[in-house]
Amino acid sequence: MKDTIIIQFKTTGAVEEFDWLIKIEDALSQGFAQNGKAVVDGHDFGSGNMNIFIFPNGGWSAAIDIALACLRRLGALDRAVIIKRSKTERYTVAWPTQFTGEFERL
């Protein structure tokens, strides 16, 4: 298993939400293609959540910073939970910094 950044959003399952997620995934893919700091590896749905998977190249910090900037620009940051999943299956919430809720473990 690789280190993975998971960007998770709650969903009702509406078609509009799927289209919205694809727009975000495409923007992240384009952003990372320009700088090589990470690779977007797709998305999934389940248990009321939508997830985008990102494999960082190198450390976590640069890839998370770029993801945060992209989500902020798209107006999606307030809906996002960003999770670091290590190779050893350890999950850590990276955003929001004062996160106290629950996220759906994969």
C-alpha positions as CSV (number, residue, x, y, z in Angstrom):
1,M,0.0,0.0,0.0
2,K,1.2,3.5,-0.8
3,D,0.9,6.7,1.3
4,T,-2.4,8.2,0.2
5,I,-4.2,11.4,0.6
6,I,-8.0,11.0,0.7
7,I,-10.3,13.9,0.2
8,Q,-13.7,13.0,1.6
9,F,-17.0,14.8,1.1
10,K,-20.5,13.8,2.4
11,T,-23.0,13.1,-0.3
12,T,-26.7,12.5,-0.7
13,G,-26.0,10.5,-3.9
14,A,-27.5,13.2,-6.2
15,V,-26.2,13.2,-9.8
16,E,-25.2,16.9,-9.4
17,E,-22.8,15.9,-6.6
18,F,-21.1,13.3,-8.8
19,D,-20.6,16.0,-11.5
20,W,-19.3,18.3,-8.8
21,L,-16.8,15.7,-7.6
22,I,-15.6,15.0,-11.1
23,K,-15.0,18.8,-11.6
24,I,-12.9,18.8,-8.4
25,E,-11.0,15.6,-9.4
26,D,-10.2,17.1,-12.8
27,A,-8.9,20.3,-11.3
28,L,-6.7,18.4,-8.8
29,S,-5.4,16.2,-11.6
30,Q,-4.5,19.3,-13.7
31,G,-2.9,21.0,-10.8
32,F,-0.7,18.1,-9.9
33,A,0.2,17.4,-13.5
34,Q,1.8,20.9,-13.6
35,N,4.1,20.4,-10.6
36,G,4.5,16.6,-10.2
37,K,3.9,16.7,-6.4
38,A,1.3,14.0,-6.5
39,V,-0.9,11.9,-8.8
40,V,-4.7,11.7,-8.6
41,D,-5.8,8.1,-8.6
42,G,-9.5,8.3,-9.0
43,H,-12.6,8.4,-6.8
44,D,-15.2,6.2,-5.1
45,F,-18.6,6.5,-3.4
46,G,-20.1,4.7,-0.5
47,S,-21.7,5.0,2.9
48,G,-22.8,8.6,2.2
49,N,-19.3,9.7,1.2
50,M,-17.4,10.6,-1.9
51,N,-13.6,10.2,-1.9
52,I,-10.8,11.3,-4.2
53,F,-7.5,9.4,-3.8
54,I,-4.1,11.1,-4.3
55,F,-0.6,9.6,-4.1
56,P,1.9,12.1,-3.0
57,N,5.4,12.1,-4.6
58,G,7.8,12.8,-1.8
59,G,6.4,14.2,1.4
60,W,2.8,15.0,2.5
61,S,3.2,18.7,3.0
62,A,3.5,20.0,-0.6
63,A,0.7,17.7,-1.9
64,I,-1.7,18.7,0.9
65,D,-0.9,22.4,0.4
66,I,-1.7,22.2,-3.3
67,A,-4.9,20.2,-2.6
68,L,-6.0,22.9,0.0
69,A,-5.3,25.7,-2.5
70,C,-7.3,24.0,-5.2
71,L,-10.2,23.2,-3.0
72,R,-10.2,26.7,-1.7
73,R,-10.2,28.1,-5.2
74,L,-13.2,25.9,-6.2
75,G,-15.2,26.8,-3.1
76,A,-15.1,23.2,-1.9
77,L,-12.7,23.4,1.1
78,D,-15.5,23.9,3.7
79,R,-17.0,20.5,2.7
80,A,-13.8,18.6,2.7
81,V,-12.0,16.3,5.2
82,I,-8.5,15.6,4.1
83,I,-7.0,12.4,5.5
84,K,-3.5,11.0,5.3
85,R,-3.4,7.2,5.1
86,S,0.1,5.8,5.6
87,K,1.5,2.7,4.2
88,T,0.9,1.1,7.6
89,E,-2.8,1.9,7.4
90,R,-2.6,4.7,10.0
91,Y,-5.3,7.4,9.3
92,T,-4.7,11.0,10.3
93,V,-6.9,14.0,9.6
94,A,-4.9,16.8,8.0
95,W,-7.8,19.1,7.4
96,P,-9.6,20.7,9.0
97,T,-6.9,21.3,11.6
98,Q,-9.3,21.3,14.5
99,F,-11.4,18.3,13.2
100,T,-13.5,16.6,15.8
101,G,-16.0,14.7,13.8
102,E,-16.0,11.3,12.2
103,F,-14.7,10.3,8.8
104,E,-15.5,7.0,7.0
105,R,-12.5,4.8,7.2
106,L,-11.8,2.8,4.0
